[in-house]
C-alpha cells in the first residue's frame, strides 16, 4: 500500500508544498511579536507535562500529551492581551464532520470525530495568491496504476450524501469558521497510535472535509472554483513530535484531474524536545544526568504559536 499522504492528495485533488507557507513563516520571523519572550514559559510547560504532573515516577503518554497541549494553548491565549481579536475563538471537542464528494465517478465521504477544533469568528484569509492558484492547473496528480487509489478505503452503503459541519456550526453560532484542528495521538501503546505518515494523511482528510463542508454551506453544492478559498489548519502530536499543516480549498470541482487543484503545506516530524529524563541517571552514587528536558526546540514551539496567531496577526 502506498504512503497515506500521497493517497490523500489524490482523493482530495491536492498539490503538496513542503514546509509552511510564507504567511505563517512571516509570523515566526517577526521580532515585533516577541515570540522569543514565551520560549522559557514553553520549556516550563514541557517540564510540567513530562516530569511533574503525576504521582507516578513518570507521566504516561495518555496523561502528558493532553496536558502539554492544554498548556501550549494557554500560552497562545496570553497573546490575546496584545491582539484582542484572538479572544474571538472557541475550542470545540468531539465535533463530528461529514463531507461527500465525487472523484472520477467514485462517491467518497469523510466522516467522524475531527479531533479538537478551534473555531473563529473570522476566516483565515487565503495563503496562496490567485496566480499561484491558477498555476496549479499545470500540476499533474500522481496516479497509482495498476493499484486503485481507493484500495484500502472502507466501502459502505451511503443513503444520504451528507455535508455537515456538525453541531459546532449550528445556525447563529458566532464562531462559525473552522480555524485549526488538533489531533492528539496519546495512546501509551505504540501500535495503538497512528504513525506520523498515517497521522498526516488523517490530518489532511479532516482539514479537507471541514473546508469542503464549510464551502458547500457558504456557496452551495454546485462544483466550482471558489472566489474566496477556504483555509483550515491542522496540528498533530504524540506529545513530542509535531506535524503542522495548512490546507487551502480552492475548488469543489473534484471529479476530474484537470483544472485548479487544492493546496496543502506540510511541515513534518518537528520535535519539541529531544528527550525527557524523568529519573536522574546515577552511577556510583553520583548523579551523571539530572532529571530534566533535553534538546528543547524553540522553533517547533514558534510554529505552533504562529499557526494559532495566523489569521489575526
Helices and strands as residue ranges (DSSP letters): H 4-12, E 14-18, H 22-28, G 31-33, G 35-38, H 39-47, I 48-52, H 61-77, G 78-81, G 84-87, E 89-92, E 96-103, E 106-113, E 116-120, H 130-135, G 136-138, G 166-169, E 177-184, G 190-192, H 196-219, E 225-237, E 241-251, E 262-271, E 275-277, E 281-283, E 286-289, E 292-294, H 298-309
